[in-house]
């Protein structure tokens, strides 16, 4: 009964791995974009507004429904997600001290 289950100890704060969260965020965001893009190749109306929106954000990506452009936007999504995940973990670690 008197056992302390707090692994971190009193006053300890859990820290996030910036590179771990960056990789997870990058893979998830890139995969989500790729998933929508692949479905859009088969069904022209699915995700068209979303992919056109991404074309307005990521330079070099044009919504042409081609596989090459889909790879470009997937790489952009991975890099964007990676940076966002890294910054989120870094900010969390910085402010949770």
N, C-alpha and C positions, 0 to 999 in steps of 0.2 A: 503494500500500500504506500509506503513512503518513497517509492521510486520516482525519480524525476525523469520524465520522458522527453524533456526538452534537449535535443541533441546539440543545439547551438550554445546552450548555456544562457544564463541571465545577461541581458543587455546586448547579446549578439544579434547581428542583422544578417539575414541571408543575402548573399550577393549573387548576381546573375553573371553568367559567362557571356561577354559581349560577342565573341566569335561563334559560340554555340547558338545563341539567339539569332545572330545574323544569318547563319547558314540555314536554320530552320525557317526563318522568315523569307529568305531568298528562294528557297526551294518551294515553299508553299505558294508564294505569289507568282513565281514563274510557272509552276505547274497549273495554277488556276487559269492563268492567261492562255497557256498552251491547250488546256482542256476546252475552254470556250472557243478558241481558234480552230481546233480540230473539228469540233461539232459544227462550227460555222462553215467549214469547207464542204460538209455534206448537206447542211440545211442553211440556205442563204439568209434567212431572217433571224436565226438564233444568234444572239449576242452581237448583232451588227452595230447597234447603238453604242455598246460598251467598247467594241474594237475601234469604232470611229472616234470615240472619246479618247482612247489611248493614243490614237494617231495625232490628236491635238496636243498631247503632253510630251510624247517621246519623239525627239527629232530623228529623222531618218526612217521612221516607220510610216508607211502609207498603207491605208486599208484597201488593198487590191485583191484580197482573198487568195493570195499566192502563198505557197509553202515557205519560200524564202523570206517574205515579209513576216510570216508567222514566227520563224526562227529568230528574226531580229527583235521582235517585240517580246518574245520569251526571254531572250538574254537581257533586254532592258528591264523586264519585270524582275528577273533574278537579282540584278545589280541594285535596282531600286529597293527591293525587299531586303537585301543584305544590308544596305546602308541604313534603312529605317530600323531594322532589328538591332544593329550595332549601336545606333544612337539611343534607342530606347533603353537597352541594357546599361549603356554608359551613364545616361541620365539617372536611371534608377539607382545605380550604385553610388553615384555622386550625391544624390539627395537623401539617400537612406542612411547616411553615416550618423 
